[in-house]
Amino acid sequence: MLAPVLIAVVLNGFLATASAESEWRADLLPALKQAASEKKLALVDFQAPWCYSCYYMEQHVLSGERFAFAATPLILVKLDVDTEDGRAFKEKYGVTMLPTYLLVDGKGREKGRILGEQTELDFMNKLIALERGGEGASEEDDLKDKLERVKRGDLDALEKALDAPPECETAYFVGYGAKALEKADSVRRARVLAAEKTALEAVVTKRVFVDADRRCADFRTPVEELADVYEALSLPEKRKELLSRAAETMLAQGQTGEDRNRDDNARFFLTLLEDDTRLRSFYKQLIVAYPSDYVYSYRYAKWLQERGKSQDALPWIEEADKLCYGANRLQVTEVRAKILAELGRKDEAKDLLSRDAKAARKSFPEEAAHLDSLRRSL
């Protein structure tokens, strides 16, 4: 594999010829046909409008000149996993984390994948290695395999990961192992929680609350997982201190609307802190700053509904309903139906659930079944 420094030198040497705007296609099959015809590879970006990690990659990596240069020989495809086609290809390729970047040939055969948020240099290093058929593919496959073993309940694999030098990815092992840890005996659970606390505190100190150029691309997950560990260890003050510091770090770095990943992190930490006063104001700022999709109107309506304020939530969920589609329409429908039912409009809520469940049954069967269940419970 090319060393990171060498890759930086190579890329910097060609920036003058690279366009900062890379052309992305939305349909995979025509892209594969083109890739086959031109004997090229395709880079497939699996993402979604609610994916905070995708926000980071969009602004800090994929819009840059370095990526534009490295992607010159590639056919670029963005697949929204909330669409029917995006969901189908997500399942076909076994994508379990967003964003995931697949390099495939013209026949759709996978050559390698890159998982989750990456710093620009890390992503470029891995992408160029994959393009050249280097060891980047095996490294990503190795990480995926280790995470899947932990997710399947292999606590030995989790402890081995925690015993390694702490890295940004350490937080993913903790998250993937949470369900298995709940089933462990009390002695082992205590031992693993202590190891998680030590490892995550090291990650947070060395790679989270530091200057941006040394920070984990995924700021949120190490903080979230450490907060959960503190809760499991009955350390509420440490949890509150951690989340408060994280929220203030995000809020202090600029105006709302400048960096969606940062803004969504701030929302997330304020939510965990249950800072309702600041959240009410901040949600309205987010809706104004990002008006082109359903996400914040939906989140705000859901937040209000969960606090017994369905009358206040109704106009926001109606706004989200104008912008949603595919799988996320079913999320909006669920909240909208709950709001209508709580406002005494149960028949309207049941009709809505029945209509959208029927329309989605083929493409999104699990979500449709959930709406059916909700309708029966009203």
C-alpha positions in Angstrom: 0.0 0.0 0.0 1.2 3.5 -0.7 2.2 5.4 2.5 -0.2 8.2 3.5 2.5 10.8 3.1 3.3 9.6 -0.4 -0.3 9.6 -1.4 -0.6 13.2 -0.2 2.3 14.2 -2.3 1.0 12.4 -5.4 -2.4 14.0 -5.0 -1.1 17.5 -4.3 1.0 17.2 -7.5 -2.2 16.8 -9.6 -4.7 19.1 -7.9 -4.4 21.7 -10.7 -5.9 19.2 -13.1 -8.7 17.9 -10.9 -12.2 19.2 -10.7 -13.6 19.8 -7.2 -17.0 18.7 -8.5 -17.3 15.0 -9.2 -20.3 13.7 -11.2 -22.4 11.1 -9.3 -25.1 8.9 -10.9 -28.1 7.7 -9.0 -28.7 4.4 -10.9 -26.4 1.5 -10.5 -27.3 -0.8 -13.4 -26.6 1.8 -16.1 -23.4 2.8 -14.3 -22.3 -0.8 -14.3 -23.0 -1.1 -18.0 -20.9 2.0 -18.6 -18.1 0.6 -16.4 -18.1 -2.6 -18.4 -18.1 -0.8 -21.7 -15.2 1.5 -20.7 -13.4 -1.1 -18.7 -13.6 1.0 -15.6 -14.5 0.3 -11.9 -17.5 1.9 -10.2 -17.4 3.4 -6.7 -20.8 3.0 -5.1 -21.7 5.3 -2.1 -24.4 3.8 0.1 -25.9 6.7 2.0 -29.2 8.2 3.3 -30.6 11.6 4.1 -30.6 10.9 7.9 -27.0 9.6 8.0 -24.8 11.9 10.1 -21.7 10.1 9.0 -22.7 10.7 5.3 -22.9 14.4 6.1 -19.3 14.4 7.2 -18.1 12.6 4.1 -20.1 14.7 1.8 -18.6 18.0 3.1 -15.1 17.0 4.2 -14.0 14.3 1.8 -16.2 13.8 -1.3 -16.4 17.5 -2.3 -12.6 18.0 -2.2 -10.1 18.3 -5.0 -8.2 15.3 -3.8 -11.2 13.0 -4.1 -12.0 14.5 -7.5 -8.6 13.6 -8.8 -8.6 10.0 -7.3 -12.0 9.4 -8.7 -11.2 10.4 -12.2 -10.9 6.8 -13.5 -14.1 5.7 -11.7 -17.8 5.7 -12.4 -19.4 7.3 -9.4 -22.8 6.1 -8.0 -24.7 7.4 -5.0 -27.4 5.0 -3.7 -29.9 6.3 -1.3 -30.9 3.2 0.8 -34.3 4.7 1.6 -35.3 4.3 -2.1 -36.5 1.0 -3.4 -33.5 0.3 -5.6 -31.0 1.5 -2.9 -32.5 -0.8 -0.3 -32.4 -3.8 -2.7 -28.7 -3.2 -3.5 -27.9 -2.6 0.1 -29.3 -6.1 0.9 -27.6 -7.7 -2.1 -24.2 -6.5 -1.1 -24.7 -7.0 2.7 -24.2 -3.4 3.6 -24.6 -3.0 7.3 -23.0 0.4 8.0 -23.6 3.8 6.5 -21.8 5.2 4.6 -20.2 2.2 2.9 -18.2 2.6 -0.3 -18.0 -0.4 -2.6 -15.6 -0.6 -5.5 -17.1 -2.9 -8.1 -16.3 -4.0 -11.6 -18.6 -3.8 -14.6 -20.3 -7.1 -13.7 -21.0 -5.8 -10.2 -18.4 -7.9 -8.5 -17.0 -6.4 -5.4 -13.3 -5.5 -5.4 -13.3 -4.0 -1.9 -15.1 -1.7 0.5 -14.4 1.3 2.8 -16.6 1.5 5.9 -17.9 4.6 7.7 -16.5 8.0 8.2 -12.8 8.5 7.3 -10.5 11.5 7.4 -9.7 12.7 3.9 -6.2 11.3 4.0 -7.3 7.9 5.3 -10.1 7.6 2.7 -7.7 8.6 -0.1 -5.2 6.1 1.1 -7.7 3.3 1.1 -9.4 4.3 -2.2 -6.1 4.5 -4.1 -5.0 1.1 -2.6 -8.3 -0.5 -3.7 -8.0 1.0 -7.2 -4.5 -0.5 -7.5 -5.7 -3.9 -6.1 -3.7 -3.4 -2.9 -4.1 -4.5 0.6 -6.7 -1.9 1.5 -9.4 -4.4 0.6 -8.2 -7.0 3.0 -7.9 -4.4 5.8 -11.5 -3.3 5.4 -12.7 -7.0 5.1 -10.7 -7.8 8.3 -12.4 -4.9 10.2 -15.8 -6.0 8.9 -15.2 -9.6 9.9 -14.1 -8.6 13.4 -17.1 -6.4 13.9 -19.5 -9.0 12.6 -18.0 -11.6 15.1 -18.6 -9.2 17.9 -22.1 -8.5 16.7 -22.8 -12.2 16.7 -21.9 -12.4 20.4 -18.2 -13.2 20.4 -17.1 -11.5 23.6 -13.6 -13.0 23.2 -13.3 -10.9 20.0 -14.6 -7.9 21.8 -12.0 -8.2 24.6 -9.2 -8.7 22.1 -10.2 -5.5 20.4 -10.3 -3.6 23.7 -6.9 -4.9 24.6 -5.4 -3.5 21.4 -4.1 0.1 21.2 -7.2 2.4 21.3 -8.3 3.7 17.9 -11.4 5.5 16.6 -12.8 2.1 15.5 -12.7 0.9 19.1 -16.1 2.6 19.7 -17.7 0.4 17.0 -16.6 -2.7 18.7 -18.2 -1.5 21.9 -21.4 -0.7 20.1 -21.6 -3.9 18.2 -20.9 -5.9 21.4 -23.6 -4.2 23.6 -26.3 -6.9 23.2 -23.9 -9.7 23.8 -22.6 -8.0 26.9 -26.1 -7.8 28.4 -26.3 -11.6 28.3 -22.9 -12.1 29.9 -22.5 -13.2 33.6 -22.0 -10.5 36.1 -18.2 -11.1 36.6 -17.4 -11.0 32.9 -19.7 -8.1 32.3 -18.0 -6.0 35.0 -14.6 -6.9 33.5 -15.5 -6.0 30.0 -17.2 -2.7 31.1 -14.1 -1.7 32.9 -12.0 -2.4 29.8 -14.5 -0.5 27.6 -14.2 2.5 30.0 -10.4 2.5 29.9 -10.3 2.1 26.1 -12.9 4.7 25.3 -11.6 7.2 27.7 -8.2 6.9 25.9 -9.9 7.4 22.5 -11.9 10.4 23.7 -8.8 12.0 25.2 -6.4 11.4 22.3 -8.8 11.5 19.3 -12.0 13.4 20.2 -11.4 16.4 22.3 -8.5 17.5 20.3 -7.8 19.8 17.3 -9.8 19.0 14.2 -6.9 17.7 12.3 -6.3 15.0 14.9 -9.9 14.2 15.6 -11.7 11.0 14.7 -13.9 11.6 11.6 -16.7 10.1 13.6 -16.8 12.4 16.7 -20.2 11.1 17.8 -19.7 7.4 18.3 -16.9 7.3 20.9 -18.7 9.9 23.0 -22.0 8.0 22.7 -20.5 4.7 23.6 -18.5 6.1 26.5 -21.7 7.8 27.8 -23.5 4.4 27.7 -20.6 2.7 29.6 -20.8 5.4 32.2 -24.5 4.8 32.5 -24.0 1.0 32.8 -21.4 1.7 35.6 -23.7 4.1 37.4 -21.6 7.1 36.8 -24.2 9.8 36.0 -22.1 12.8 36.7 -19.3 11.6 34.4 -21.9 10.9 31.7 -23.4 14.4 32.0 -19.9 16.0 32.0 -18.9 14.1 28.9 -22.1 14.9 27.0 -22.1 18.6 28.0 -18.5 18.9 26.8 -19.3 17.3 23.5 -22.3 19.5 22.9 -20.4 22.7 23.7 -17.5 21.6 21.5 -19.9 21.2 18.6 -21.9 24.4 19.2 -18.8 26.5 19.7 -17.3 25.8 16.3 -19.5 27.9 14.0 -22.9 29.0 12.9 -25.7 26.5 12.3 -25.8 25.6 8.6 -22.1 25.6 8.0 -21.4 22.0 8.8 -24.3 19.5 8.9 -22.4 16.7 10.6 -21.3 19.1 13.4 -24.9 20.5 13.7 -26.4 17.0 13.9 -23.9 16.0 16.5 -24.9 19.0 18.6 -28.5 18.0 18.3 -27.7 14.4 19.3 -25.8 15.4 22.4 -28.4 17.9 23.5 -31.0 15.1 23.1 -29.0 12.7 25.3 -28.7 15.5 27.9 -32.5 16.1 27.7 -31.8 19.8 27.4 -35.3 20.5 26.1 -35.1 24.3 26.3 -32.1 24.5 24.0 -33.4 21.7 21.8 -36.6 23.4 21.0 -34.7 26.5 19.7 -32.1 24.5 18.0 -34.5 22.3 16.1 -36.0 25.4 14.5 -32.6 26.6 13.5 -31.9 23.2 11.9 -35.1 23.3 9.9 -34.3 26.7 8.5 -30.7 25.7 7.8 -31.5 22.5 6.0 -34.9 22.9 4.3 -34.5 20.6 1.3 -35.3 17.3 3.1 -37.7 15.9 5.6 -35.2 15.1 8.3 -35.4 17.9 10.9 -39.1 18.6 10.5 -39.7 14.9 11.1 -37.3 14.8 14.1 -38.8 17.9 15.7 -42.3 16.6 15.2 -41.4 13.2 16.8 -39.6 15.0 19.6 -42.7 17.1 20.4 -45.1 14.1 20.1 -43.0 12.1 22.6 -43.4 15.0 25.0 -47.2 15.1 24.8 -47.3 18.1 22.5 -49.1 16.6 19.5 -50.9 19.8 18.5 -47.6 21.6 18.2 -46.1 18.6 16.3 -48.8 18.4 13.7 -47.6 21.2 11.3 -44.1 19.9 11.4 -45.0 16.3 10.6 -47.2 17.6 7.8 -44.2 19.6 6.4 -42.0 16.4 6.6 -44.7 14.5 4.8 -44.3 16.8 1.8 -40.6 15.9 1.5 -40.4 12.3 2.5 -40.3 9.2 0.2 -39.6 5.5 0.2 -38.6 4.0 3.5 -38.4 7.3 5.3 -42.1 7.9 4.3 -43.0 5.0 6.6 -41.2 6.6 9.5 -43.1 9.9 8.9 -46.4 8.0 8.5 -45.9 6.3 11.9 -45.3 9.6 13.7 -48.1 11.3 11.8 -50.6 8.5 12.7 -49.6 8.7 16.4 -50.1 12.5 16.4 -53.5 12.2 14.6 -54.7 9.5 17.0 -53.6 11.6 20.0 -55.6 14.5 18.6 -58.8 12.3 18.5 -58.5 11.6 14.7 -58.1 7.8 15.0 -60.0 6.9 11.8 -57.8 9.2 9.8 -54.7 7.7 11.4 -55.8 4.1 10.6 -56.6 5.0 7.0 -53.2 6.6 6.7 -51.4 3.5 8.1 -53.4 1.1 5.9 -52.7 3.1 2.8 -49.0 3.5 3.3 -48.5 -0.1 4.5 -50.2 -1.5 1.4 -48.1 0.7 -0.9 -44.8 -0.4 0.8 -45.5 -4.1 1.4 -43.4 -5.3 -1.5 -40.4 -3.0 -1.3 -40.2 -2.5 2.5 -42.0 -5.5 4.1 -40.6 -5.1 7.6 -41.6 -1.4 7.9 -45.0 -2.2 6.3 -45.6 -4.9 8.9 -44.8 -2.5 11.6 -47.4 0.0 10.3 -50.0 -2.8 10.2 -49.2 -3.6 13.8 -49.5 0.0 14.8 -52.9 0.3 13.0 -54.2 -2.8 14.9 -53.1 -1.3 18.2 -55.0 2.0 17.7 
